[in-house]
Amino acid sequence: MNIESADVIRLIEQFLKEHNLHSTLEALQTETGISLNTVDNTVSFKDDIVKGNWDAVLASVEQAHVPQAKRIDLYEQIITELADLRDISPARALLRQTEPMELMRSAQPDRYLRLEQLLSRTSFDSARSPQHTARNESRRLKIAEQLLAEVCTAPASRLLTLLGHSIKWQQLQGILSPNVPYDLFFGRAQMIAPAEDKAPCKLLTTIKFPKKQCPNSLAFSPDGAYLATGSADGFIELWNPTTGKIADELKYQADGALMMMEDAVTALAFSDNGEMICSGAKDGKLKVWRSKTGSCAKRFPAAHSQGVTCLAFSRDHSQILSGGHDNVLRIHGLKSAKMLKELRGHSASVTSAIFSEDMANIISTSDDGSVRIWDTSTTNCIHTVVPDSDKHGLSAPATHSALAIPGSPSEFVV
């Protein structure tokens, strides 16, 4: 796809217009010969002309490049209506101090003289006939149609929107890390001084739960701003991990409208962008929530026949990987709200499951002591590893979790 330089200039012009940099906008349009020619809303623009809201109309026309002949028609109509209303001073200012009227005086002197004579009259008919009103309305409508042929409308903030989409796509592709500051001008991640790697040695805060509300699962948001907890009574809550208090800046939590499952919450996972949370329950059900509103986006009422033990979002947020006490892994589609694939092979509960960075493989661990690597497309198990099998034989201890190693797409730690 080729990107035209004129389109890039129009994006910049829209940005300048929206940020009231009118002198810079005018200079750019003059130097490039490329005009924006947009209005915020064509329907409102036409409505302003038909109703005679001339201040708003002139403000819009001044920022657009409209042919002089059509600008002359517009100014002539405004001056005529102001004269009818005996509002002579602004009418005379428009006639004598604006560029379109100067052009009329040099190119069409008779037409200009008629306007001068109209403003010089000492008496006006105060009674406006229905025919006169109808003529004005007809002229306004004609002018509206002429001007609408020259201007258009475009979605707001197109430049910033496109830049945002570009960055988000690069994050989804793994080109940019969502948690690293990005220098948009130089096109590179900002350098962060390396911090000394130390083991945690200080208690930051404590979150206390009622006796019947003990937490069964938890997950940090990707940016570390929230800690999600899932309790035995089915409630899902988001906390400030620094203060240990409920995140009441989220309106639904402040109002007490918490996310909730029908049974104990046994697994939680955030999407990479932090916008969604998936929760799994003891009864085998899954729900997907919008973290900012607390609304339920999708339900999977029969994800597993027994309790859900682990969850993971795909990098593009279109799929959810789940494992359960039924020894099975399943991939669910967020759009269809249906199970897409099933992976069988473990002989005991699945304890964790993750997608590889390129989404080509799935790595799972289990109470049967094995680590399995699966082909995502075929659902075939391509490798089975039993750590320390030479020491433990058939009684290998359970493998509890598999974690990806950042920056090493082909490696993980168990």
C-alpha positions in Angstrom: 0.0 0.0 0.0 1.4 3.4 -1.0 0.9 6.3 1.3 0.4 9.6 -0.6 2.4 12.6 0.8 -0.7 14.7 0.4 -2.6 12.5 2.8 0.2 12.9 5.4 0.1 16.7 5.0 -3.7 16.6 5.5 -3.2 14.6 8.7 -0.8 17.3 10.0 -3.2 20.0 8.9 -6.1 18.4 10.9 -3.8 18.2 13.9 -3.0 21.9 13.6 -6.6 22.8 13.2 -7.7 20.8 16.3 -5.0 22.4 18.4 -5.9 25.9 17.3 -2.6 26.5 15.5 -4.3 28.5 12.8 -1.3 30.6 11.6 0.8 27.4 11.2 -2.1 25.7 9.4 -2.5 28.6 6.9 1.2 28.7 6.2 1.3 25.0 5.6 -1.7 25.1 3.2 -0.2 28.1 1.4 3.3 26.5 1.0 2.1 23.0 0.0 -0.9 24.0 -2.0 -2.8 21.2 -0.2 -5.9 22.3 1.8 -7.7 20.5 4.5 -11.2 21.5 3.3 -13.0 19.7 6.2 -15.6 20.8 8.6 -16.3 19.1 12.0 -19.8 18.0 10.9 -21.3 18.4 7.4 -24.9 18.1 8.8 -24.3 20.9 11.4 -22.5 23.0 8.8 -25.5 22.8 6.4 -27.9 23.4 9.3 -26.0 26.6 10.3 -26.3 27.9 6.7 -30.0 27.1 6.4 -30.7 28.8 9.8 -28.5 31.8 9.1 -25.9 31.1 11.9 -23.4 33.2 10.0 -20.7 33.5 12.7 -20.3 29.7 12.8 -20.5 29.5 9.0 -17.8 32.1 8.4 -15.5 30.5 11.0 -15.8 27.2 9.1 -15.3 28.7 5.6 -12.3 30.8 6.7 -10.4 27.5 7.6 -11.4 25.8 4.3 -10.3 26.6 0.8 -13.5 27.4 -1.0 -13.5 28.9 -4.5 -13.8 32.7 -4.5 -17.0 32.7 -6.6 -18.8 30.7 -3.9 -17.4 32.8 -1.1 -18.6 35.9 -2.9 -22.1 34.4 -3.1 -22.0 33.6 0.6 -20.8 37.0 1.7 -23.4 38.7 -0.6 -26.2 36.8 1.1 -25.0 37.6 4.6 -24.6 41.3 3.7 -28.1 41.4 2.2 -29.7 39.8 5.3 -27.8 42.1 7.6 -29.2 45.1 5.6 -32.7 43.7 5.9 -32.2 43.6 9.7 -30.9 47.2 9.6 -27.6 45.8 11.1 -25.6 48.2 8.8 -22.2 48.4 10.6 -21.2 44.7 10.4 -22.7 44.6 6.9 -20.6 47.5 5.8 -17.5 46.0 7.4 -18.0 42.7 5.5 -18.5 44.7 2.3 -15.5 46.9 2.5 -12.9 44.9 4.5 -13.1 41.3 3.3 -11.2 39.7 0.4 -14.2 38.2 -1.4 -15.9 41.6 -1.6 -12.7 43.3 -2.8 -12.6 40.8 -5.6 -16.2 41.5 -6.4 -15.5 45.2 -6.6 -12.7 44.7 -9.1 -14.3 42.0 -11.2 -18.0 42.8 -10.9 -18.3 46.5 -10.1 -22.1 46.7 -10.9 -22.9 43.9 -8.5 -20.7 45.6 -5.8 -22.4 48.9 -6.4 -25.9 47.4 -5.8 -24.7 46.3 -2.4 -23.3 49.7 -1.6 -26.6 51.3 -2.6 -28.5 48.8 -0.5 -26.5 49.8 2.6 -26.9 53.5 1.8 -30.7 53.5 1.8 -32.3 55.6 4.4 -35.6 53.7 4.6 -36.4 50.0 4.7 -39.6 48.1 4.6 -40.0 46.6 8.0 -42.7 44.2 6.9 -41.0 41.2 5.4 -43.4 39.4 3.1 -43.6 35.6 3.0 -42.2 35.7 -0.6 -39.2 37.6 0.7 -38.6 35.0 3.5 -39.0 32.1 1.0 -36.4 33.7 -1.3 -33.9 34.0 1.6 -34.5 30.4 2.5 -34.1 29.3 -1.1 -30.8 31.2 -1.4 -29.5 29.7 1.8 -30.2 26.2 0.7 -28.5 26.8 -2.7 -25.4 28.3 -0.9 -25.4 25.3 1.4 -25.4 22.9 -1.5 -22.6 24.8 -3.2 -20.4 24.9 -0.1 -21.0 21.2 0.8 -19.6 20.2 -2.6 -16.3 21.8 -1.6 -15.9 20.5 2.0 -16.0 17.1 3.7 -15.7 15.7 7.2 -13.2 13.3 8.7 -12.9 11.4 12.0 -11.3 13.4 14.7 -7.7 13.1 15.7 -6.7 10.9 12.8 -2.9 11.4 13.2 -2.9 10.4 16.9 -5.3 7.5 16.2 -3.1 6.1 13.5 0.1 6.5 15.6 -1.7 4.7 18.5 -2.8 1.8 16.2 0.8 1.5 14.9 2.2 1.2 18.4 -0.4 -1.2 19.5 0.2 -3.5 16.5 3.9 -3.5 17.2 3.2 -4.4 20.8 1.0 -7.3 19.7 3.7 -8.5 17.3 6.3 -8.4 20.1 8.3 -5.7 18.4 7.7 -3.3 21.3 7.2 -4.1 25.0 3.9 -2.7 26.4 5.7 -1.8 29.7 8.7 0.1 28.3 8.5 3.9 27.6 8.7 4.6 23.9 10.3 7.6 22.2 7.9 8.2 19.3 10.1 10.8 17.6 13.3 8.7 17.4 11.3 5.4 17.0 13.0 3.5 19.8 12.4 2.5 23.4 13.7 4.9 26.0 16.8 3.6 27.8 16.2 2.7 31.4 19.1 2.4 33.8 19.4 -1.2 34.9 18.4 -1.8 38.5 20.2 -4.1 40.8 18.4 -7.5 40.9 17.6 -8.3 44.5 15.3 -10.8 46.1 12.3 -9.3 47.9 13.2 -8.7 51.5 10.5 -6.2 52.6 6.8 -6.5 53.2 5.1 -3.8 51.1 1.5 -4.2 52.3 -1.0 -6.7 53.6 -4.5 -7.4 52.2 -6.9 -9.0 54.8 -9.9 -11.0 53.8 -12.9 -12.1 55.9 -12.8 -15.8 57.0 -15.3 -17.0 54.4 -13.7 -14.9 51.6 -10.2 -16.4 51.5 -8.5 -15.8 48.1 -7.9 -18.8 45.9 -6.3 -17.1 42.9 -4.6 -13.9 42.0 -3.0 -12.1 39.0 -1.1 -8.8 38.5 -2.1 -6.6 35.6 0.7 -6.2 33.0 1.6 -2.7 34.1 1.6 -3.7 37.8 -1.1 -1.1 38.6 -3.7 -3.7 39.9 -3.7 -7.0 41.7 -6.7 -9.1 40.9 -7.9 -11.6 43.5 -10.5 -14.4 43.2 -12.1 -15.6 46.4 -13.8 -18.8 47.6 -17.2 -16.9 47.6 -16.9 -16.2 43.9 -16.0 -12.5 44.0 -13.2 -10.9 41.9 -11.7 -7.7 43.1 -9.0 -5.4 41.9 -6.6 -3.9 44.5 -3.9 -1.3 44.6 -0.8 -3.4 45.3 1.1 -0.5 46.9 -1.5 0.5 49.4 -3.3 -2.8 49.8 -6.7 -1.0 49.4 -9.5 -1.8 46.9 -9.1 0.2 43.6 -12.1 2.5 44.1 -11.1 4.7 41.2 -12.9 2.0 39.2 -16.5 3.2 39.5 -18.1 -0.3 39.6 -16.0 -1.3 42.6 -16.7 2.0 44.3 -20.4 1.3 43.8 -20.0 -2.3 45.1 -20.9 -3.9 41.8 -18.1 -6.5 41.8 -17.3 -9.1 39.2 -18.6 -12.5 40.4 -18.6 -16.2 39.5 -21.2 -18.7 40.7 -18.5 -20.8 42.5 -15.1 -20.4 44.0 -12.6 -18.5 41.7 -9.7 -20.9 41.0 -7.8 -19.1 38.2 -7.3 -15.6 36.9 -5.4 -14.0 34.0 -5.0 -10.5 32.5 -4.7 -9.9 28.8 -1.4 -8.3 27.7 -3.0 -4.9 27.3 -4.7 -5.1 30.7 -8.1 -4.4 29.2 -9.6 -7.9 30.0 -9.6 -10.4 32.8 -10.5 -14.1 32.5 -11.7 -15.9 35.5 -12.1 -19.7 36.0 -14.1 -21.4 38.7 -14.4 -24.6 40.6 -17.5 -25.6 38.6 -15.5 -25.5 35.3 -17.0 -22.2 34.0 -15.1 -19.3 32.5 -16.0 -15.6 32.2 -14.2 -12.8 30.5 -14.5 -9.3 32.0 -13.7 -5.7 31.0 -11.3 -4.6 33.7 -12.3 -0.9 33.4 -16.0 -1.3 33.6 -16.5 -4.7 35.4 -18.9 -5.8 32.7 -18.9 -9.4 31.5 -17.8 -9.7 27.8 -18.0 -13.5 27.3 -19.2 -16.6 29.1 -18.1 -20.2 28.7 -20.5 -22.2 30.8 -18.9 -25.6 30.1 -15.2 -24.9 29.6 -14.2 -27.9 31.8 -16.0 -30.8 33.4 -14.1 -30.1 36.7 -12.4 -27.1 38.2 -10.3 -24.7 36.2 -6.7 -24.6 37.3 -4.9 -22.2 34.9 -5.6 -19.5 32.2 -3.7 -17.6 29.6 -4.6 -15.1 26.8 -3.1 -15.3 23.4 -0.9 -12.4 22.4 -3.6 -11.0 20.0 -6.3 -11.4 22.7 -8.5 -13.5 20.4 -8.1 -16.8 22.3 -8.0 -18.1 25.8 -6.0 -21.2 26.9 -7.3 -23.1 29.9 -6.4 -26.1 31.9 -8.4 -28.0 34.5 -8.7 -30.9 37.0 -10.1 -32.9 34.1 -6.5 -33.3 32.8 -7.4 -31.4 29.6 -6.2 -28.2 28.0 -8.7 -26.2 25.8 -8.4 -23.2 23.5 -11.5 -21.0 23.4 -12.4 -18.3 20.9 -13.3 -14.9 22.3 -15.4 -13.9 19.2 -17.3 -17.1 19.0 -17.4 -17.9 22.7 -16.9 -21.5 21.7 -14.2 -24.1 22.3 -11.8 -24.2 19.3 -9.3 -27.0 20.2 -8.7 -29.6 22.8 -5.3 -31.0 23.9 -5.3 -34.4 25.7 -2.4 -36.3 27.1 -1.8 -35.5 30.7 -2.8 -38.2 33.2 -3.4 -35.8 36.1 -4.6 -32.2 36.7 -3.1 -29.6 34.5 -1.2 -27.1 36.8 -0.2 -24.4 34.2 -0.3 -23.6 30.5 1.2 -20.8 28.4 1.5 -19.9 24.7 5.0 -19.6 23.3 5.9 -16.1 22.2 5.2 -16.9 18.5 2.0 -18.7 19.3 3.2 -21.8 17.5 3.4 -23.9 20.7 1.8 -24.5 24.0 3.8 -25.5 27.1 1.9 -27.2 29.9 2.8 -28.7 33.3 0.8 -31.3 35.3 0.5 -33.2 38.6 1.6 -36.2 36.6 5.1 -34.8 36.8 5.5 -34.1 33.1 6.1 -31.0 30.9 4.5 -31.2 27.5 5.1 -29.1 24.4 2.2 -29.0 22.0 1.8 -27.9 18.4 -0.9 -25.2 18.5 -2.2 -25.8 15.0 -2.4 -29.6 15.1 -2.9 -30.0 18.9 -0.3 -32.8 18.8 2.1 -33.3 21.7 5.6 -33.0 20.1 7.7 -33.3 23.2 7.2 -34.7 26.7 9.8 -34.0 29.4 9.8 -35.5 32.9 12.3 -33.5 35.0 14.6 -35.7 37.2 12.9 -38.8 35.9 16.2 -40.7 36.4 16.0 -39.9 40.1 12.4 -40.4 40.8 11.3 -43.0 38.2 7.6 -43.4 38.0 6.9 -41.3 41.2 8.1 -38.0 39.6 6.9 -35.0 41.6 4.3 -32.7 40.1 5.4 -29.9 37.9 3.6 -26.8 39.1 4.3 -24.0 36.6 6.0 -23.0 33.3 7.1 -19.5 32.7 8.4 -17.8 29.5 11.8 -16.2 29.7 11.6 -12.6 28.4 13.7 -12.0 25.3 14.2 -15.8 24.8 11.2 -17.0 22.7 12.4 -20.6 22.5 13.2 -21.0 26.3 11.1 -21.3 29.4 11.6 -22.2 33.0 9.7 -24.9 34.9 
